Amino acid sequence: MTAGRRLLVRDLAQLATPAGAGAPLRGPSLGKVDLVKDAYVLIEAGRITAVGRMRDLPALGDDVQELDGRGLCAVPGLVDCHTHPAFGGDRVEEFSVRAAGASYEELHAAGGGILSTVRATREAGEEGIARAVERHRGWMLRQGTTTWEGKSGYGLDRETELASLRAVAAAGGAPTWLGAHAVPPEFEDADAYLDFALAEVLPEAARIAEAADVFLERGAFDAGQARHYLTACRDAGLALRLHGDQFTEAGAIPLALELGARSVDHLEATGSDGARALAAADVTAVLLPASALFLNRPMPPARALVDAGAAIALATDFNPGSAFCESLPLVCGLAATQLGLAPAEALAACTVNAAHVLGRAEEVGRTAPGYAADIVLLDAPDWRYLAYHLGGDLVHTVLVRGDPTRLR
Amino acid sequence: MTAGRRLLVRDLAQLATPAGAGAPLRGPSLGKVDLVKDAYVLIEAGRITAVGRMRDLPALGDDVQELDGRGLCAVPGLVDCHTHPAFGGDRVEEFSVRAAGASYEELHAAGGGILSTVRATREAGEEGIARAVERHRGWMLRQGTTTWEGKSGYGLDRETELASLRAVAAAGGAPTWLGAHAVPPEFEDADAYLDFALAEVLPEAARIAEAADVFLERGAFDAGQARHYLTACRDAGLALRLHGDQFTEAGAIPLALELGARSVDHLEATGSDGARALAAADVTAVLLPASALFLNRPMPPARALVDAGAAIALATDFNPGSAFCESLPLVCGLAATQLGLAPAEALAACTVNAAHVLGRAEEVGRTAPGYAADIVLLDAPDWRYLAYHLGGDLVHTVLVRGDPTRLR
């Protein structure tokens, strides 16, 4: 949309946005949605200037473009706060073998897993990585994702890690340096690799990335190594994230609290102590049900976390090995059917709360005056089809800063 | 495509089709796929006349239209052999309440469930039902479904049941009379309702429908009532289907064998005796993992059924209450991640074996000479993305009898 031009999205069946102000939303506030039926949204210079009922629409000048919202519902542009889009190749062979019975950890131990993608990503090179990230960004947009985080972590050498971060930034994502994803084959052990990464990669990574992340898990990095890595990253100005409690409780939540991390992500193995600790902290629990589904493992204890008062977000975990899924609408469906979350809780978790994880909650995550005009129009009579229409092709149009892309 | 004109789909990355001839495929045969890389398909008058490698492509005259298959993979048009597309309204409110904790059976007992859709479907009337079925048929096509069964069962009075069957037939589906879905409120008990349905609805239903179906379950119809209903339907010339073993084993498999039914569908509660019985019979086990996911209930024992030698098919169970999901690609993803089926097994289960359930396996279900040119082109470098790319928007083009519809 031309800067300054106004756009009126009119006659929407519904407009739904997480209620209240501020972020993150917790407890009963997480389930509250402001709902306007027969609604309009007025956009100017890429920002929302007004929303309301059609019958209250004020007279507008004739410089206003119109977009017909009949039969559509508007929700905020979705925010995916945990993706791994910078990789070469795929893992469809491993997926097919695992479908017939091999476990993820067995495949990883047998030389499949993350390191097979590291090889393919290094081979892809800077241009190949940039093309892959651009393709994946397009996939996300088709599913209604307008703000997204993208991690490196399939390079694990200086050149490929930095190329991954640059590719995410160039495609409009929020880059996270997942330097501590796995130990690459050219290093003897995790400590030696981390020494290299912090000395040789961090200085430049900190100029591109917004955050740093670590895979704290049996077979990856332990709590001491994660503390060493994250402390150095924090000192370099990066916000902190952790992959934790995916297969085992290995100290990720206490470490996240100790270091003031923005989030701890996965939590499939988190028990009641972990939930209580998160409830008392300003660390968001990022839940990734598509990953649990993809690996056929237990779902994270979402209901217990919300009921304890923890702030949660939902994300896809898009990656080639454990969640080849970029669809936040499907994640909302999983949240409603597998995690015991109401559609309103799921919506807040992948909009305002996910934006909070990315430090963007004042900019995106609500369809309300003052926010960026990132809006998804769903081909549905009720906005809750976002969770209800499982696997449905329901994203009709996506507006990014007021600029509409029609998808069906 | 104009009758007689030839269409060449060229330069396909891959063409994959269930191997062998005949149907249904069982045991090790279920997992075999004929794969051609760098492939072409030649179509004439809506039928496939040749498939092969590009380097073996014979010289063709200049009356041949071409379709560029670069970057795409061809699989047979998907066959959905179990859907309930003829309904009014939706159940998004019930879905949202259930997400917060109420069980399906509790909602059903509280006056939600099937009977709330019966009210909405009767209110929709013949035109409303026809519009709904047409809309749902469009959704299925966008997910690659080119052959589908559609059940009545939300009318449960003469007029609405017949209108539902006519709507399915008019939209190109295979109509199944699910006259025994539930007992409508105007009848005291199941026996009185069945007397009415068999006397007043069956004679005309048998002229429109291809098959009859019954919901054999605690709270719906028992085995004796199902036998009474199905026997009358068989005598009227209809093929037989059963909803069985969804929540409890209530005799559906023995009854299906006794009556020579084409399928017994659901089977989430089926034990090893049931699997052995099906292995020895010409009754296909139709598995509906999207329904199990939607209701957060146990998955059907797919691996045990296949390993025992039973013929299985996969379907969506698309309906507003327990599976608002028309996506067979998502069902294939669930098959690979939740049911322990390899992508090749999933493909055969929702093509050739599903076609067998509908009595159409000589016509559709394979991408091979002599079959109808119903073909799905996937935007993927490997056909197994059908299962791997979970929730992905990967259906690029669908050909129905050689006529292509581009979807992205």
Interface residues (C-beta under 8 A of the other chain):
Chain A: D90 R91 V92 F95 S96 A99 A100 G101 W139 R142 Q143 A290 L293 F294 L295 N296 A323 F324 C325 E326 S327 P329 L330 A335 A336 T337 Q338 G340 L341 A342 P343 A344 P381 D382 R384 Y385 A387 Y388 H389 L390 G391 G392 D393 R408
Chain B: D90 V92 F95 S96 A99 A100 G101 W139 R142 Q143 A290 L293 F294 L295 N296 A323 F324 C325 E326 S327 P329 L330 A335 A336 T337 Q338 G340 L341 A342 P343 A344 P381 D382 R384 Y385 A387 Y388 H389 L390 G391 G392 D393 R408
